[in-house]
Amino acid sequence: MTEDDLSDPVIARLQCGELLRTLRGKLDQGKIDKEMVAEVERYYTTKLAKIEAGTIAPGPADVDWLIKRYHPKPSEADELKRLAALGRRRAKPVSSGKDAQQYVSLERRAREIRMVYNEIPGLCQPEEFAYAALSVSPVVPASAIAGRAAERAERGRTIIRPGGANVWLALGEDALYRWAGDPAILRRALEHLREVAEMPNVKLRILERSAGIVAALSCPFTLLHVDGDKTLAMVASLTRPDYIKATAPYVTAFEQAWELASSENASKAIIDARITDLIDS
């Protein structure tokens, strides 16, 4: 994790929430009287739920309130104060909007990323393809297209690189045929995808149409593995990403898709054949 990751407000809020869940768990184990547990539970139904989810950071008064009731160790209290202070800072803005800020931070923090898509995912899109894709979006303002396309391509270079996170990518065969505008843009995007597939930390498989119905392709998603065994699923709707902590069905869906997909070598050959088709057309 880089120094930027350690000071990222979004990450600090998530770490703060995790620490508070741990401390609250001690209350549930009967280490503090039942009246105190009830008081915390009343608080939990309002602000604490948002703090533990990493949606907001606790203010100084909230931190004092929590320390008084949780009785953490001095080191835990110091860490809580530090994370809360970092979490209250403004996150570096991204042109994709407020809802994307948390995802970008989680993406940067992930040690493993698993994706199932029926089109070339944003992280694998070169800038000109991203521009074409965003140009047909009904929710992206025309004035924002260029900035978001550049940002998307930069995220891809930052996240998907040799020595970066381990990336598993299951792509529906239809992704090799979807483009907006010039087919040459799709060809260059597929050439970029082939370069990505050659990275030592990237595994890519194509789900051919002959695989039949694949549940994961009906609801494309990304699995982010962060902080040891913690996993989050990101399911993008038209207007915003949704984060799902109960990821077992998504893990199973990804594993099913991966088994149904062609081998990595066969998948590279499929992409190569499609690139040749686009050159000849």
Contacts in CASP RR format, 6 or more apart in sequence:
PFRMAT RR
TARGET T0000
AUTHOR 0000-0000-0000
METHOD contacts of the structure
MODEL  1
MTEDDLSDPVIARLQCGELLRTLRGKLDQGKIDKEMVAEVERYYTTKLAK
IEAGTIAPGPADVDWLIKRYHPKPSEADELKRLAALGRRRAKPVSSGKDA
QQYVSLERRAREIRMVYNEIPGLCQPEEFAYAALSVSPVVPASAIAGRAA
ERAERGRTIIRPGGANVWLALGEDALYRWAGDPAILRRALEHLREVAEMP
NVKLRILERSAGIVAALSCPFTLLHVDGDKTLAMVASLTRPDYIKATAPY
VTAFEQAWELASSENASKAIIDARITDLIDS
1 109 0 8 1.000
4 108 0 8 1.000
5 11 0 8 1.000
5 105 0 8 1.000
5 108 0 8 1.000
5 109 0 8 1.000
7 86 0 8 1.000
8 91 0 8 1.000
8 92 0 8 1.000
8 105 0 8 1.000
8 108 0 8 1.000
8 109 0 8 1.000
9 57 0 8 1.000
9 86 0 8 1.000
9 87 0 8 1.000
9 88 0 8 1.000
9 89 0 8 1.000
9 90 0 8 1.000
9 91 0 8 1.000
10 87 0 8 1.000
10 91 0 8 1.000
10 101 0 8 1.000
10 102 0 8 1.000
10 105 0 8 1.000
10 106 0 8 1.000
11 105 0 8 1.000
11 106 0 8 1.000
11 109 0 8 1.000
12 57 0 8 1.000
12 83 0 8 1.000
12 84 0 8 1.000
12 86 0 8 1.000
12 87 0 8 1.000
12 89 0 8 1.000
13 51 0 8 1.000
13 54 0 8 1.000
13 55 0 8 1.000
13 56 0 8 1.000
13 57 0 8 1.000
13 83 0 8 1.000
13 87 0 8 1.000
14 54 0 8 1.000
14 106 0 8 1.000
15 83 0 8 1.000
16 51 0 8 1.000
16 54 0 8 1.000
16 57 0 8 1.000
16 58 0 8 1.000
16 80 0 8 1.000
16 83 0 8 1.000
16 84 0 8 1.000
16 87 0 8 1.000
17 51 0 8 1.000
17 52 0 8 1.000
17 53 0 8 1.000
17 54 0 8 1.000
17 83 0 8 1.000
18 52 0 8 1.000
18 227 0 8 1.000
19 76 0 8 1.000
19 79 0 8 1.000
19 80 0 8 1.000
19 83 0 8 1.000
20 48 0 8 1.000
20 51 0 8 1.000
20 52 0 8 1.000
20 58 0 8 1.000
20 66 0 8 1.000
20 70 0 8 1.000
20 80 0 8 1.000
21 52 0 8 1.000
23 66 0 8 1.000
23 70 0 8 1.000
23 72 0 8 1.000
23 76 0 8 1.000
23 80 0 8 1.000
24 40 0 8 1.000
24 44 0 8 1.000
24 48 0 8 1.000
24 52 0 8 1.000
24 70 0 8 1.000
26 32 0 8 1.000
26 70 0 8 1.000
27 36 0 8 1.000
27 37 0 8 1.000
27 40 0 8 1.000
27 70 0 8 1.000
28 37 0 8 1.000
30 37 0 8 1.000
32 69 0 8 1.000
32 70 0 8 1.000
32 71 0 8 1.000
36 69 0 8 1.000
39 69 0 8 1.000
40 48 0 8 1.000
40 69 0 8 1.000
43 65 0 8 1.000
44 52 0 8 1.000
47 56 0 8 1.000
47 58 0 8 1.000
47 62 0 8 1.000
50 56 0 8 1.000
51 57 0 8 1.000
51 58 0 8 1.000
51 62 0 8 1.000
57 83 0 8 1.000
57 84 0 8 1.000
57 86 0 8 1.000
57 87 0 8 1.000
57 88 0 8 1.000
58 66 0 8 1.000
58 84 0 8 1.000
59 84 0 8 1.000
59 88 0 8 1.000
60 84 0 8 1.000
62 84 0 8 1.000
63 80 0 8 1.000
63 81 0 8 1.000
63 84 0 8 1.000
66 80 0 8 1.000
67 77 0 8 1.000
67 80 0 8 1.000
72 80 0 8 1.000
91 101 0 8 1.000
91 105 0 8 1.000
92 101 0 8 1.000
93 101 0 8 1.000
94 100 0 8 1.000
94 101 0 8 1.000
94 104 0 8 1.000
94 151 0 8 1.000
95 144 0 8 1.000
95 147 0 8 1.000
95 148 0 8 1.000
95 151 0 8 1.000
96 104 0 8 1.000
96 148 0 8 1.000
96 151 0 8 1.000
96 152 0 8 1.000
99 240 0 8 1.000
99 241 0 8 1.000
100 241 0 8 1.000
102 243 0 8 1.000
103 234 0 8 1.000
103 241 0 8 1.000
103 243 0 8 1.000
104 155 0 8 1.000
106 224 0 8 1.000
106 226 0 8 1.000
106 232 0 8 1.000
106 234 0 8 1.000
107 113 0 8 1.000
107 123 0 8 1.000
107 155 0 8 1.000
107 159 0 8 1.000
107 224 0 8 1.000
108 158 0 8 1.000
108 159 0 8 1.000
109 224 0 8 1.000
109 226 0 8 1.000
109 227 0 8 1.000
110 159 0 8 1.000
110 165 0 8 1.000
110 224 0 8 1.000
110 225 0 8 1.000
110 226 0 8 1.000
111 165 0 8 1.000
111 166 0 8 1.000
111 225 0 8 1.000
111 226 0 8 1.000
111 228 0 8 1.000
112 165 0 8 1.000
112 166 0 8 1.000
112 167 0 8 1.000
112 168 0 8 1.000
112 223 0 8 1.000
112 224 0 8 1.000
112 225 0 8 1.000
113 123 0 8 1.000
113 159 0 8 1.000
113 165 0 8 1.000
113 166 0 8 1.000
113 167 0 8 1.000
113 168 0 8 1.000
113 222 0 8 1.000
113 223 0 8 1.000
113 224 0 8 1.000
113 225 0 8 1.000
114 167 0 8 1.000
114 168 0 8 1.000
114 169 0 8 1.000
114 170 0 8 1.000
114 222 0 8 1.000
114 223 0 8 1.000
114 225 0 8 1.000
114 254 0 8 1.000
115 121 0 8 1.000
115 123 0 8 1.000
115 167 0 8 1.000
115 168 0 8 1.000
115 169 0 8 1.000
115 170 0 8 1.000
115 220 0 8 1.000
115 221 0 8 1.000
115 222 0 8 1.000
115 223 0 8 1.000
116 170 0 8 1.000
116 216 0 8 1.000
116 217 0 8 1.000
116 220 0 8 1.000
116 221 0 8 1.000
116 253 0 8 1.000
116 254 0 8 1.000
116 257 0 8 1.000
117 169 0 8 1.000
117 170 0 8 1.000
117 171 0 8 1.000
117 172 0 8 1.000
117 175 0 8 1.000
117 217 0 8 1.000
117 220 0 8 1.000
118 171 0 8 1.000
118 172 0 8 1.000
118 174 0 8 1.000
118 175 0 8 1.000
118 178 0 8 1.000
118 217 0 8 1.000
118 220 0 8 1.000
119 133 0 8 1.000
119 174 0 8 1.000
119 175 0 8 1.000
119 178 0 8 1.000
119 220 0 8 1.000
120 129 0 8 1.000
120 171 0 8 1.000
120 175 0 8 1.000
120 178 0 8 1.000
120 189 0 8 1.000
120 190 0 8 1.000
120 193 0 8 1.000
121 169 0 8 1.000
121 220 0 8 1.000
121 222 0 8 1.000
122 130 0 8 1.000
122 133 0 8 1.000
122 152 0 8 1.000
122 155 0 8 1.000
122 156 0 8 1.000
123 152 0 8 1.000
123 155 0 8 1.000
123 156 0 8 1.000
123 159 0 8 1.000
123 160 0 8 1.000
123 167 0 8 1.000
124 156 0 8 1.000
124 160 0 8 1.000
124 169 0 8 1.000
124 189 0 8 1.000
124 192 0 8 1.000
124 193 0 8 1.000
124 196 0 8 1.000
125 133 0 8 1.000
125 152 0 8 1.000
125 153 0 8 1.000
125 156 0 8 1.000
125 189 0 8 1.000
125 192 0 8 1.000
126 153 0 8 1.000
126 188 0 8 1.000
126 189 0 8 1.000
126 192 0 8 1.000
127 149 0 8 1.000
127 150 0 8 1.000
127 152 0 8 1.000
127 153 0 8 1.000
128 149 0 8 1.000
128 185 0 8 1.000
128 188 0 8 1.000
128 189 0 8 1.000
129 179 0 8 1.000
129 185 0 8 1.000
129 186 0 8 1.000
129 188 0 8 1.000
129 189 0 8 1.000
129 192 0 8 1.000
130 148 0 8 1.000
130 149 0 8 1.000
130 152 0 8 1.000
130 153 0 8 1.000
131 145 0 8 1.000
131 146 0 8 1.000
131 149 0 8 1.000
132 179 0 8 1.000
132 180 0 8 1.000
132 181 0 8 1.000
132 182 0 8 1.000
132 185 0 8 1.000
133 180 0 8 1.000
134 140 0 8 1.000
134 145 0 8 1.000
134 148 0 8 1.000
134 149 0 8 1.000
134 152 0 8 1.000
135 145 0 8 1.000
135 180 0 8 1.000
136 180 0 8 1.000
138 238 0 8 1.000
139 238 0 8 1.000
139 239 0 8 1.000
140 148 0 8 1.000
159 165 0 8 1.000
159 167 0 8 1.000
160 167 0 8 1.000
160 196 0 8 1.000
160 199 0 8 1.000
160 202 0 8 1.000
161 199 0 8 1.000
162 199 0 8 1.000
162 200 0 8 1.000
162 201 0 8 1.000
163 200 0 8 1.000
163 201 0 8 1.000
164 201 0 8 1.000
165 201 0 8 1.000
166 201 0 8 1.000
166 202 0 8 1.000
166 203 0 8 1.000
167 196 0 8 1.000
167 199 0 8 1.000
167 201 0 8 1.000
167 202 0 8 1.000
167 203 0 8 1.000
168 203 0 8 1.000
168 254 0 8 1.000
168 258 0 8 1.000
169 196 0 8 1.000
169 202 0 8 1.000
169 203 0 8 1.000
169 204 0 8 1.000
169 205 0 8 1.000
170 204 0 8 1.000
170 205 0 8 1.000
170 207 0 8 1.000
170 216 0 8 1.000
170 254 0 8 1.000
170 257 0 8 1.000
170 258 0 8 1.000
170 261 0 8 1.000
171 204 0 8 1.000
171 205 0 8 1.000
171 206 0 8 1.000
171 207 0 8 1.000
171 267 0 8 1.000
172 206 0 8 1.000
172 207 0 8 1.000
172 208 0 8 1.000
172 214 0 8 1.000
172 217 0 8 1.000
173 206 0 8 1.000
173 207 0 8 1.000
173 208 0 8 1.000
173 209 0 8 1.000
173 270 0 8 1.000
174 209 0 8 1.000
176 190 0 8 1.000
176 206 0 8 1.000
176 270 0 8 1.000
176 271 0 8 1.000
176 274 0 8 1.000
177 186 0 8 1.000
177 274 0 8 1.000
178 186 0 8 1.000
179 185 0 8 1.000
179 186 0 8 1.000
179 189 0 8 1.000
183 278 0 8 1.000
183 281 0 8 1.000
184 278 0 8 1.000
186 278 0 8 1.000
187 275 0 8 1.000
187 278 0 8 1.000
187 279 0 8 1.000
190 271 0 8 1.000
190 274 0 8 1.000
190 275 0 8 1.000
190 278 0 8 1.000
191 275 0 8 1.000
193 204 0 8 1.000
193 271 0 8 1.000
194 268 0 8 1.000
194 271 0 8 1.000
194 272 0 8 1.000
194 275 0 8 1.000
196 202 0 8 1.000
196 204 0 8 1.000
197 204 0 8 1.000
197 264 0 8 1.000
197 267 0 8 1.000
197 268 0 8 1.000
197 271 0 8 1.000
203 264 0 8 1.000
204 264 0 8 1.000
204 267 0 8 1.000
204 268 0 8 1.000
205 258 0 8 1.000
205 261 0 8 1.000
205 262 0 8 1.000
205 263 0 8 1.000
205 264 0 8 1.000
205 267 0 8 1.000
206 261 0 8 1.000
206 262 0 8 1.000
206 266 0 8 1.000
206 267 0 8 1.000
206 270 0 8 1.000
206 271 0 8 1.000
207 214 0 8 1.000
207 217 0 8 1.000
207 257 0 8 1.000
207 260 0 8 1.000
207 261 0 8 1.000
207 262 0 8 1.000
208 261 0 8 1.000
208 262 0 8 1.000
208 270 0 8 1.000
211 260 0 8 1.000
211 261 0 8 1.000
212 260 0 8 1.000
214 256 0 8 1.000
214 257 0 8 1.000
214 260 0 8 1.000
215 253 0 8 1.000
215 256 0 8 1.000
215 257 0 8 1.000
216 250 0 8 1.000
216 253 0 8 1.000
216 254 0 8 1.000
216 256 0 8 1.000
216 257 0 8 1.000
217 257 0 8 1.000
219 235 0 8 1.000
219 253 0 8 1.000
220 235 0 8 1.000
220 236 0 8 1.000
221 233 0 8 1.000
221 234 0 8 1.000
221 235 0 8 1.000
221 236 0 8 1.000
221 250 0 8 1.000
221 253 0 8 1.000
221 254 0 8 1.000
222 233 0 8 1.000
222 234 0 8 1.000
223 231 0 8 1.000
223 232 0 8 1.000
223 233 0 8 1.000
223 234 0 8 1.000
223 247 0 8 1.000
223 250 0 8 1.000
223 251 0 8 1.000
223 254 0 8 1.000
224 231 0 8 1.000
224 232 0 8 1.000
224 233 0 8 1.000
224 234 0 8 1.000
225 231 0 8 1.000
226 232 0 8 1.000
231 247 0 8 1.000
231 251 0 8 1.000
232 243 0 8 1.000
232 244 0 8 1.000
232 245 0 8 1.000
232 247 0 8 1.000
233 243 0 8 1.000
233 244 0 8 1.000
233 247 0 8 1.000
233 250 0 8 1.000
234 241 0 8 1.000
234 242 0 8 1.000
234 243 0 8 1.000
234 244 0 8 1.000
235 241 0 8 1.000
235 242 0 8 1.000
235 244 0 8 1.000
236 242 0 8 1.000
244 250 0 8 1.000
261 267 0 8 1.000
262 270 0 8 1.000
END
